[in-house]
Amino acid sequence: MANTLLQVTGLEVAYGAINAVKGIDFEVHEGELVSLIGSNGAGKTTTMKAITGLLPIKNGDILYLGKSIKGRGAWDLVREGLIMIPEGRGVFTRMTIIENLQMGAFIRNDKAGIAQDIDRMFELFPRLKERRNQLAGTMSGGEQQMLAMARGLMSQPKVLLLDEPSMGLSPILVDKVFEVVQDVHKLGMTLLLVEQNASRALGIANRGYVMESGEITMEGEARKMLADPKVRAAYLGE
């Protein structure tokens, strides 16, 4: 069994009196691509924010690299390689593409390595290379999503959390985003992917979890889940 890099046990997260996440358990092993699927409002983004220290935890625990990270701040976890690319992209709109990539590497001080990684991002995302001096705020949604992914990778994550990367994109750009996620995974990256697009997410994952109304209702090997009539009826419109 591969190393467990991320383990969530009995996680509860509340907004006031409302329990948004109701005691869930899941784990991500080294080198895996795990998809967390579910409809809008299921609690997926809340879960991601709790893991990365952006929301307080009501109950339960989160273990990262074998240690509890409950109560740790997001800035602290970034230094340890737990990186989230948020829903809605969150690029620095008044900075250029190259400046956004440099911001992704702000915790590093290896100048030569940073320069090499910027070149690598330009290979992975040729569109960004063409526009390297353009302000991020003037780019299309798809281009901003590519930039957000590249910026996240610049910090050399051990575990990369992707929150709804295909949201609001055209079908061609959705294809590109999933292609890049696959490429990054093939390089050995460990990924947790949150997606409403269940068929695409399970199509590239090793394992999957289904989240409904704050609870995990199903889990298993992604391929088997993709063939499961319940999953197909609920998420693939069949």
Secondary structure as UniProt FT lines:
FT   STRAND          4..15
FT   TURN            16..17
FT   STRAND          18..29
FT   TURN            30..31
FT   STRAND          33..37
FT   TURN            40..41
FT   HELIX           44..51
FT   TURN            52..53
FT   STRAND          59..64
FT   TURN            65..66
FT   STRAND          67..68
FT   TURN            70..71
FT   HELIX           74..79
FT   TURN            80..81
FT   STRAND          82..85
FT   TURN            87..88
FT   TURN            93..94
FT   HELIX           97..104
FT   TURN            105..107
FT   HELIX           111..124
FT   HELIX           126..130
FT   TURN            131..133
FT   HELIX           136..138
FT   HELIX           141..154
FT   STRAND          159..163
FT   TURN            165..168
FT   HELIX           171..186
FT   TURN            187..188
FT   STRAND          190..195
FT   HELIX           198..204
FT   STRAND          207..212
FT   TURN            213..214
FT   STRAND          215..221
FT   HELIX           222..227
FT   HELIX           229..235
//
